[in-house]
């Protein structure tokens, strides 16, 4: 016999459904399953079906799950939990590992082509674009100094106290030093056709470009590569505030040659690391419990 479905209005109205009628959620709390609705409340977004717990045509008792069904249900829940954990790790942590591996491979590639690269560092009168170079050094990937000299700025200049306190170069030390124009031929000879690594390449490139412009020297295009950015990626200290990796202090001597060698050490430290991708142990173990092998 077909059950007549009666339309009701929301509770609290004059056409509210009888108290014994239940929603599917309320049936579940009574351990009952819906069969056929006896009433409905229509809304703009959905129809809320109502059932009569006292009618065998409207509801039936829930079947008790077998041990196999319960086990399968739990297995599905465990697999879903693992999939969520894997997705969250990839989104919030896995990208850091991938970026680190890319940084390691970048460093290894550089060290496999030593004849192509030079490491450069400058010390300056300050950090402004109008400041001047007071020392410059260039080394090859074996750490051999190719250029290491103080530089006397031309025109009007002074060393900011903070800069002098950092590198320790006083103005009187520069009295007999060569100017940038005088050291440029040697600089040009050691970096000609080379890719240049610098710890904070934007700064060094800007300072050298400024000196070349003041001296009226040709501004040829140089291939700069920032070791600081790659090294910070390799260290993997992510900043949610900046949306990028935290910059790492070089920890050098704050003199051009010492900092060039410190930068080279950073490169070698990166290259000595593993570039194999590996999931963390806890995620591998979690995967094994649901039959997923994350081992490489």
N, C-alpha and C positions, 0 to 999 in steps of 0.2 A: 504494500500500500504506500502510495506516495505521501510524503510529509508536506503539509502546507507550510510555506515559509512566510512568516508574518513580518511586516515592516514596522519597526519601532523608531522612536526618537531617542535622543541621548538621555541618559539617566538624569532625573530631576525634572523632566518635562511631564506633561499630563499623559503622554503616550509612551512612557518609559517601559522597558521590558520587565516582565515578572522577575522576582528576585531569584527564582530557581534556575534561570537560564544563565549559562556560563560561556565565557570566551574560550578559545583554544588554550590560552595561557592558564586560565583557571582550571580547565580540564586536566592539564598536565600536573597541576598541584594535587589533583584528586586521583592521579594515576589512571586517568581515562584518556582514550583516544577518540577524536571526532569521527563520525560516520556521515551524518547528514544534518545540516543546520535546520533549526525550526524557526529561527528568527534572524533578522538582519537590521543593522543600523547603517544607513547610507550617508557617507560624508563626501566632501568634494574630492578627496584624495584616495579613498578606499572604502570598501564595504566591510563592516565588522560583523562577522558571522557569530550567531549564538546557538548554543546546544543545550539539550535537556538531559541532565545526568540521570533522570529517572526513566528515560526511554531507551530501550535496547535498539530501536531504529535510529536513534540520534547519536548514541555513544556506545563504546565497548571498552572493557577493561584492557589495559595495556598488557601485552604479552611479556612475560619475564624472559629477558635475554639469556641465551645459552652461554656457557663458558667460552666457547669459540667466538661468539658474537662480541662478548665483552672484551676478549683479547684483541680481536680485530679493531674494535672501537678504540681501545687504548693505543694500539699500534698506530692508528691513523692520527690520534691526538699527538703522540710522540713525534711522528714525522712532521706534522704541521708545526710543532714547537721548534723542531730542528730547522725547518725551512725558514721560519721567522728569525731564528738566531743567526743563520747564515746570511740572510738578506741584510740584517742590521749590521753584522760585522763588515760585510762588503761596503755598506754605505758609510759607516762611521769610522772604520779602522782599516779595512782592506786597501783603500785607496792610498793610505800612507805607506803601506808595504810596497805597493806597485810603484809609487813615486820613488821610493828609496832604491828599488831594484833598477829603475831607469837611470838614477843618478850614479849607481855603481857601474853600470854598463857604459855610461858616458865617460867616467873616469878611466875605466879599463881601455876604452878605445883610444883615448888621448895618449896613455902611456905606451900603447902599441905603435904610436907614430911620433916618437920623441923629436925627430928632426923637424917636425912641422910646428912645434909649439914653443912659446917663451912665456915666462912668468914675470910680471912687472909690478912694481909698487912705487908710489911717490909719497914724500912727506911735504907738507905745505905750510904756508903761513896761517891758514885757517880753512874753513869749510865752505866759504862763499865762492861763487863762480869767479869773482874778481880777485880772489887770493892767488898766491903764487907758489910755484914749486921751489922747494929749497933742497930737495934730495931726490934722487931717482936711482933705481936699481933694476936690472934685468938679469934673470938666470935662465939656464936651460933646464930640461927635465932631469938632468943628472945633478942639478944643484950647483953647477959651475957658474960663477959670476961672470957675466959678459959685459956688464956696465954697473958701476957703483960709484956715484960721485955726488958731492954737494953741488948745489946750483945757486948762483947769486942772481937774485931778481934784478931787473933793470927798472929805471924810473923810480917812482915813489912807491914805497912798500914798508910794511912793518909786520912783525910776527905777533899774532894774537897771544896773550899770556896763556890761554888754555892750550893752544897748539904747542907753544914752547915747553909748557909743563908736561905735555904728552911725549913729544919726541926728543926734547932736550937740546934742540939745535938753537943756539943763541945767534943773534945778528952778527956779532964780531967774528964768529967762526966762518962766516960767508965772505969776508973781505977779500980773500985771495982765491975764492972759488970761481970756476968758469961760469959764464952765462949760459942760458939755454941755447942760444944760437951757437955757442962754441962747442957744446957737447952734442948738438943735434946730429952732425955727421956720424958720430959713433953710434948714437941711438938708432939712427936710420939704418945703419949697416947691420945691427944685430936683430932688428925686427922686420927687415924687408922681406916681404912674402910670407911672413909668419902669422899664425893665429896667436892672439895675446890673451893670456889668462890673468885676471886681476881679482883680488878680493874686494869687491865693490867696484866693478868695472865702469859703471856709469860715472863715478866720481873721477877716477883716474883718466878716463877718456876726455871728460870735460876739462880737466886741468891741463892736460897735454894739448888739447885743441886750443885752449886759451893762450898758452905760451907760443904755439906755432903761429897763431893769428897776430899776436903782438910783435913777433919777430919777423913777420912778413914771409913766413915759410910756406911752401905748398902744402895744402891740407889734403893729402892723399887719404883714401879710405883705408882704415885699419880694421881688421877683424877681431873685435873684442868679445870676450866670453867671461861671464861673471861666475867666479868660483864660489862666492859667498852664497848666491842663490842656490846653487846645486848642493853645496855643503849643508845648508840649512834644511833643504829637502831631505838629505841623507840622515840628518840628526832626527828629523821627524817630529819636532815639537809643534804641533798644530795649534793655531790661535783662532778660536771661533770669533773673537772680536774683530780681528783683522781679516779673517777669511783666507789666511795664508800661513806659511811656516814662519816661526819666530827666527829672526836673524841671530846667528851665532857669532860671538866675539872671536876674533882671530887668535888672540892670545900670543901675539908675536912680541918683538922687542920694541916696537914703535919706531924702528929705523927701517929705511927702505930695503936694505939687504936682508935683515932679520925677518921682516914681514914677508918678503918674497919667498924665503925659505920656509917660513911657517905655512904660507899658502900652499907651497909644493907638498909639504907634509900632509896637509888636509886632503889633497888630491890622492896621494898614495894611500892614505888611510881608507879612503872610500874604495879605491881599486882593490884593496886587500880583502874587502868584504865579499860575502857570498851574493851572487846575483840569481840564486835559485828561489823561486816562489814557493812558500810553504805556509800552510794554514797553521794557526796556533794549536797546541796540543789539546786544549780543552774542547775546541771545535771538532778536531779529528775524533776524539773519544766520543763526543756526543753523536757524531755521524755514524760511528761504528755501532752504536746501540740501536740504530734504525736501519742498518744495512747499507749505509752510504760510505764509500771509501774515499776520503779526501787526501790520502797520501799520494805524493807525486808518482 
